[in-house]
Amino acid sequence: MKLLRQFLIILIICVIGEVLNKVMHIPLPGSIIGMILLFICLLTGLIKIEMIDEVSKFLLDHLAFFFIPSGVGLLAYVGILKENFVSITVICVVTTFLVMIVTGLTVQMIKRRKAR
């Protein structure tokens, strides 16, 4: 029952994000708006981490499962992917390195701040 209650909290916030997207025509996906709302609720203490910790761990442990639909959906665009294979590969490699660099710099910055 506890997992259901925790999942319901996350689901309600996600639905609120979707509704805000449709009503206010915000140029962000509703799921992103929901994540921002959840982040704000966690920062303000409106939602305590203990209220969603178990279901969050469960969802993170099974994160790969959520990529299956998008991976299968790519099969509909095999022709486009073949035409743009080199461009897509270059973009993936470059952005991967950018993410690694930014993450490394961020971690170093945080470590320096903590050392002070």
C-alpha positions as CSV (number, residue, x, y, z in Angstrom):
1,M,0.0,0.0,0.0
2,K,2.9,2.3,0.8
3,L,4.3,1.9,-2.8
4,L,1.0,2.7,-4.3
5,R,0.6,5.9,-2.2
6,Q,4.1,7.0,-3.2
7,F,3.5,6.2,-6.9
8,L,0.2,8.1,-6.7
9,I,2.0,11.2,-5.4
10,I,4.4,11.1,-8.4
11,L,1.5,10.4,-10.8
12,I,-0.6,13.3,-9.5
13,I,2.3,15.7,-10.0
14,C,2.8,14.3,-13.5
15,V,-0.8,14.8,-14.3
16,I,-0.7,18.4,-12.9
17,G,2.2,19.0,-15.2
18,E,0.3,17.7,-18.2
19,V,-2.7,19.8,-17.3
20,L,-0.6,22.9,-17.0
21,N,0.9,22.2,-20.3
22,K,-2.5,22.0,-22.0
23,V,-4.1,24.9,-20.2
24,M,-1.3,27.4,-20.3
25,H,0.3,26.3,-23.6
26,I,3.8,26.2,-22.0
27,P,6.4,25.2,-24.7
28,L,7.7,22.3,-22.5
29,P,6.4,18.8,-22.4
30,G,4.0,18.1,-19.5
31,S,6.4,15.5,-18.1
32,I,9.2,18.1,-17.8
33,I,6.8,20.5,-16.1
34,G,5.8,17.7,-13.7
35,M,9.5,17.0,-12.9
36,I,10.0,20.7,-12.2
37,L,7.0,20.8,-9.9
38,L,8.2,17.7,-8.1
39,F,11.7,19.4,-7.7
40,I,10.0,22.6,-6.3
41,C,7.9,20.5,-3.9
42,L,10.9,18.7,-2.7
43,L,12.9,21.9,-2.2
44,T,10.1,23.7,-0.3
45,G,9.4,20.7,1.9
46,L,5.9,20.3,0.6
47,I,6.8,16.7,-0.3
48,K,9.4,15.0,2.0
49,I,11.8,12.6,0.3
50,E,10.5,9.8,2.6
51,M,7.1,10.2,0.9
52,I,8.5,9.0,-2.4
53,D,11.8,7.3,-1.7
54,E,10.9,3.6,-2.1
55,V,9.0,4.1,-5.4
56,S,11.7,6.4,-6.7
57,K,14.3,3.7,-6.0
58,F,12.1,1.1,-7.7
59,L,11.7,3.3,-10.8
60,L,15.4,4.0,-11.0
61,D,16.3,0.4,-10.6
62,H,14.0,-0.4,-13.6
63,L,14.9,2.6,-15.7
64,A,16.1,0.6,-18.7
65,F,12.6,-0.9,-19.0
66,F,11.2,2.6,-19.8
67,F,13.5,3.0,-22.9
68,I,12.0,-0.1,-24.7
69,P,9.0,1.8,-26.2
70,S,11.1,4.6,-27.6
71,G,13.6,2.1,-28.9
72,V,10.9,0.1,-30.7
73,G,9.4,3.4,-32.0
74,L,12.7,4.1,-33.7
75,L,12.1,1.1,-36.0
76,A,9.5,3.2,-37.8
77,Y,12.2,5.6,-38.8
78,V,14.9,3.2,-40.0
79,G,15.1,4.9,-43.4
80,I,15.6,8.4,-42.0
81,L,18.2,7.0,-39.5
82,K,20.1,5.3,-42.4
83,E,20.1,8.5,-44.4
84,N,21.5,10.6,-41.5
85,F,23.6,7.9,-39.8
86,V,26.9,9.9,-39.9
87,S,25.3,13.1,-38.6
88,I,23.5,11.3,-35.8
89,T,26.6,9.5,-34.8
90,V,28.7,12.7,-34.7
91,I,26.0,14.4,-32.7
92,C,25.9,11.5,-30.2
93,V,29.7,11.4,-29.8
94,V,30.1,15.1,-29.4
95,T,27.2,15.5,-26.9
96,T,28.5,12.5,-24.9
97,F,31.9,14.2,-24.5
98,L,30.2,17.5,-23.7
99,V,28.1,15.9,-21.0
100,M,31.2,14.2,-19.6
101,I,33.2,17.4,-19.5
102,V,30.5,19.5,-17.9
103,T,29.8,16.8,-15.4
104,G,33.5,16.5,-14.5
105,L,33.8,20.3,-14.2
106,T,30.7,20.5,-12.0
107,V,31.9,17.8,-9.7
108,Q,35.3,19.5,-9.3
109,M,33.6,22.8,-8.6
110,I,31.4,21.3,-5.9
111,K,34.4,19.5,-4.3
112,R,36.4,22.7,-4.2
113,R,33.4,24.5,-2.5
114,K,33.1,21.7,0.0
115,A,36.8,21.9,0.8
116,R,36.6,25.5,1.8
